[in-house]
Amino acid sequence: MVGVRLLLGWLETFPGDTWQQRWEASPASACYAGWGDAVFEWALSQGRRPQRAVSSSGMLALISADVLRPSLEWLSSNTSRHLRLTVQAARDPQGFARLSAQIPERELATSPASEAMKAIATIIAAKGGGIDDIVVGDLLALVRIKANQNAQTSAVIRAYTWLRSRDQFPPDAPATLHNLATRSGQVPPAGLVDRYPLRCRPVRDLLVDYLTERQAALDYTSLKVLASHLVGAFWADLEHHHPGIDTLRLTAEAADAWKARIAVKTRRRRQPDGTIAEITEPRVSAATVKMSVRAFYLDIAEWALDEPERWGHWAAPSPISEGDCGVKKMEKEQKTRSDRRTRERLPVLPLLVQAAERRLKEAKTRLAAIDAAPLGSTVAVLGETFTLPQTSKRADGRPGRVWDEHGNRRNPQAEEKSAFFAWATIEILRHTGIRVEELLELSHHSIIRYRLPNTEEIVPLLQIAPSKTEKERLLLINPELADVLSALVTRVRQRDGRIKSIPSYDMHEKIWNAPMPVLYQWEVSSEQRPISLGFVRRALIDTLKASGLTDNNGDPLHFRPHDFRRIFITDAILNGLPPHIAQVIAGHDSISSTMGYAAIYPSDVIEAHRGFIARRRQMRPSEEYRAISTEEWDEFLGHWERRKLALGECGRAYGTDCAHEHACVRCPVLIVGSNERPRLEEIRDNLRGRIAEAEREGWLGEVEGLSASLSAAEAKIAALDSRQQRQESSVFLGIPSLHQLTARTNDTEGTG
């Protein structure tokens, strides 16, 4: 009570009708640091010499009795370990007891849980009431205060999760306060337009009205892109270069100047010497921006016919013609870049898979060895030495962070998590070809069983939720994929055998999804959170670094999650999967999109071939496209069988007779291989003997016929020799040798 009397006596020196008003009038209420100095100096002026701890104990008593309510900023800096226990016992013991009963014992016994309880006690001390009176704004304010103080906010986030699980907050309350700044929800069209400081208010209102009209037919991502094109890239640029512009009716000079500016962009890049250089390069999205502007003008012109009083005075000729929106060149360049990436990464995919498996195995071995070692000891594993901390704040007693032989702080649990989810991501993406957003939305409900109607065999299927094209599809689970999904399910399963349903935030649509038992989740600060896309990308980068793979230039190879989708489609079509089946598996709207992903068949070649077949069928007789009979098919096969000869193969076309009455040695269409040379030499020697015999007998006609056959045989042998010589000899292409280059250099220097 000494501290209470001391504080109340000091507060009597300040104006106010209540103790709270006098506290707010005192200088101590402004900042927690050094707040007791003023009390101590006043006590000295009164002839007292109290200990400094007296004022702290008196303040704690006044707070617990709800006499004083310091601000959240003041209390959030309070490091006293007695604040939580005092407030809990004096202000709301039943509320704290009910909350503690809802928290698992293993979590409640941890130091982070104690900090979360202190955050709740801090709010009660500052706002009054009990636990049931805490609202979302109280916790949100404390999070912002902690962030401004560069303090940890995990305790407040944990407290929010506890209270939200009690259904204490409204249904539309955020699922978590984690990363709340980036999860602020959808911005209305007016907010999207006002991101750019436009000076012409009427045009600003027009853009807001236009985006509002288009909002119903667009998803949020498309709406944001459209706003950036029309407001940022188009009108804000015009206002910057043409001050005072207030009409959509642009002059030819203004339109041409804008087209020239939008066609290029300037980037600032750091040079090897450390300087910053501005580099101008073509803008890839220029055609898309021009199409958005053209659609804007055409929409207003069309709407002006229906609502002239609203849109009529804004209707103007479009400064963008249809020819300005050509994207064929851009699409071809993009296809070339994508094909080059796919062809470069497809052959090394097995090496990446091996690196991911090796990295996961090493991470598990390292984690198991560190967990088995006692605290404060040193453990050697996989050629590395780790020093464990003396104590652990974890409920299971496992070490959180350790130090390696170089003094670097390492987190073996985080390394094992990264290695596991990198391995799972690579395996799932390469076996399914799904998009990365579809990967993160996989849930326990996605794995279904289908019974074949004929054989009653149960086939596992993977259900892909609608994403980009809003199409739901089913994929067959092969044994390799089944092993990965089984490991993933086992990892995220809770102690009670269930996979916890958690809400996830759609970063594209800026909305919270309904709670689902997603497979990509983990526990952070005793809270189950969905794994983010950023973590998946970082895990892939770490695996690529461990693999040591390089590109054609010798630089480290980079994989994006979408590269696995292109590789999957390319590999599937390359191994005989029909393109229209690949289209269904990939979830594309058209087969052209699928063939655009495949890095083996150029679309123009396919279309030209299909057109050639269609034209040929129109010109040829219809009888040629009827179903053939068995006799016709046997005759067709028999023709090719009868082309096989002792000296090689006959090259005559199907349906034609032998023009040389089977005198094959003389026939120019006889196809002779190098392995037929011994037989040709035998025929040549035989012909020479027969010619000698005919000359002795005086058979001049026979000599003439045999001589023609001998000349043909010798010509075929000479052709075989010439072919063999070309294959074995080298051809000089005119490239000078090293000594020629040296001599030329020396001559030049001597002349100079």
Beta strands, then each sheet from edge to edge (+ up, - down):
strand 1: 264-270
strand 2: 276-282
strand 3: 378-381
strand 4: 384-387
strand 5: 402-404
strand 6: 409-410
strand 7: 447-451
strand 8: 458-464
strand 9: 473-476
strand 10: 505-506
strand 11: 511-512
strand 12: 521-524
strand 13: 527-530
strand 14: 644-645
strand 15: 648-650
strand 16: 670-671
sheet 1: 1+ 2-
sheet 2: 3+ 4- 5+ 6-
sheet 3: 7+ 8- 9+
sheet 4: 10+ 11-
sheet 5: 12+ 13-
sheet 6: 14+ 15- 16+
end
